[in-house]
Amino acid sequence: MFRDESEFVRWLQARAPRGNSHLKLGIGDDAALVEVRRGHELILTTDMSIEEVHFSPRLHSPRSVGHRALARSLSDIAAMGGTPRYALVSLALSRSAKRAWVNAFYEGLLALAQAFKVSLIGGDTAAVSGSTLIDVLVAGEILRGRALRRSSARPGELLYVSGRLGWSALGLRLLESQPRERASGKLARVRTQGASRMPWAEPACAPEAIQAHLYPQPQCALGRYLAVRRLATAMIDLSDGLSTDLNRLCEASGVGARVWPERLPQPYLEDPHDSLQLALHGGEDYQLLFTVDPRQASRLPARFRRIPLHHIGEITRAKKVVLRQATGREKTLRPQGYDHFRRFKVSW
Amino acid sequence: MFRDESEFVRWLQARAPRGNSHLKLGIGDDAALVEVRRGHELILTTDMSIEEVHFSPRLHSPRSVGHRALARSLSDIAAMGGTPRYALVSLALSRSAKRAWVNAFYEGLLALAQAFKVSLIGGDTAAVSGSTLIDVLVAGEILRGRALRRSSARPGELLYVSGRLGWSALGLRLLESQPRERASGKLARVRTQGASRMPWAEPACAPEAIQAHLYPQPQCALGRYLAVRRLATAMIDLSDGLSTDLNRLCEASGVGARVWPERLPQPYLEDPHDSLQLALHGGEDYQLLFTVDPRQASRLPARFRRIPLHHIGEITRAKKVVLRQATGREKTLRPQGYDHFRRFKVSW
């Protein structure tokens, strides 16, 4: 693997993006040393990515695993309205993993870090007898007092979601159903062969959905925009599906919500029921779900950069989340996204 | 285990120590929010504790596992001269673990957190099919410009170590050699039966050594004292044994060192060679190894609180670490502590 500790540290130092003037001391000492800018608060979040829970070597290339492991934590910073600055990566690597896997894993992780100007400043690495596990800590900054919580939604506020829902779950379904040779890294090659040569039926949005699953883009710029301009009142990121995360936001705020299903930005599938299920319960979209004071709604643009902002419902006093159908009938929307608890998986 | 996510979060919130006025938002949102005091820098460090690498259910009670997992990261903060403030704990729990294990694990971790006024502000929890793994991130603070690095030792400086060396390794050896019913949690009960009833030979310092192994005390107050008063010039914590960590300090500083073996605070064993080997290569003592400018040496007390500070050697220009015996002969001291690399275990 690596000859010794120094070799690994030098290898990482050569790859870790630099150029952050607030970083005083990075990889290689007992701990990292950074400066938090005056008038700012520090945001800290950590997320594990576990083989056969969050990723599978059959479906996810190591590059995608690295990207997704960091994206999970970046999305938590986005959900507070913050700017991610630093990452620490703990990698418990299965003994069966090869050096090439480690190379590509860090390539994926560091490419995303560079895109978000995040410095890799530390971590821990070990070989383990079981599955590979990655724990990523991200530290971010936000102007004092501007962080958006999930607990501050109030009845009467408007409910918005960014981007698209259910695309990552659709991408995962496509990856799972496809012949093995098309999995993960081989996608680009197969796409160039043209759709007519694909031996299985897929919707027109397949390549985009697979990309959304393998390389999700955390909405940090949007989160910061909503927080700094005080456009949103509460916010959460969609990591476990709308039905689960909306219920979390409502529970934390002591409110309920009414969602209009026809407003949800669903994937285009032949079966509209299937589309809706993906939009309601599909996880890992890493979009932002936020609430807006109706008096501020006119200040909210229809798009932020190229990301559409959809008005999908409203916050209610009744402490339950309902879907309001076009007929006027209401149906309770229970958490049915990625079930943290059947697998005893808790983010806190 | 836990019925749902809310139950787990409430359970933890009820146990997590509070009272930190700089904590804006703890467990329960997308991320935690803290304030770093003006004129201070932030220290970040993360360390994994892995079943059958760092602990074994045969030897370590869950209370000790929790204590040790946090102690590793606190010691890194101590090594920078900082004050630990916040912890995030990622727990990948073996499916075979019981609720009682989780309870006692957090009890041990939170008792140490409380003793060091560290707030548990977040984390991640999941069940895994393999071994249990814990990753602890600690964030600390230090006055701007006062952090002690491992790279700033200069030739001619004096080399010091705090406390005792080799006691944790001795404690581990005693735990491994003892009958199963005496392991970990049962220690207190057996000790009350009196030494005469112990069926195996042990040195007089056995209970202290076992305590040092199961419940190591990170030297945060000493580290802060040395940093804030500018008494030390470089510092590292002894997690992997003197021979390994001293070589790291020397390599980072581009210097060498000469160590006088008779000055090392060794455990009292019948075989003096055995004592010395434990002091040189035994890991997990979590003492501080630091260098002092000779012009400042008179300002350094013989003890800090009740911890003795031992002058064990000097920093040299020649880039190697040697043991200087009473006869005047010198012998190279190579890293032989806990071998990170045979197990591919890298802290960075």
Interface residues (C-beta under 8 A of the other chain):
Chain A: M1 F2 R3 D4 E5 S6 F8 V9 L12 K24 L25 I27 G28 D29 D30 A31 A32 L33 V34 E35 V36 R38 E41 L42 I43 L44 T45 T46 D47 M48 I50 E52 V53 D76 I77 A79 M80 G82 Y86 L88 S90 A92 L93 I121 G122 G123 D124 T125 A126 A127 V128 S129 G130 S131 L133 D135 L137 A139 G140 I142 R144 A147 R149 R150 S151 M235 I236 D237 R248 E251 A252 H340 F341 R343 F344 K345 V346 S347 W348
Chain B: M1 F2 R3 D4 E5 S6 F8 V9 L12 K24 L25 I27 G28 D29 D30 A31 A32 L33 V34 E35 V36 R38 E41 L42 I43 L44 T45 T46 D47 M48 I50 E52 V53 D76 I77 A79 M80 G82 Y86 L88 S90 A92 L93 I121 G122 G123 D124 T125 A126 A127 V128 S129 G130 S131 L133 D135 L137 A139 G140 I142 R144 A147 R149 R150 S151 M235 I236 D237 E251 A252 H340 F341 R343 F344 K345 V346 S347 W348
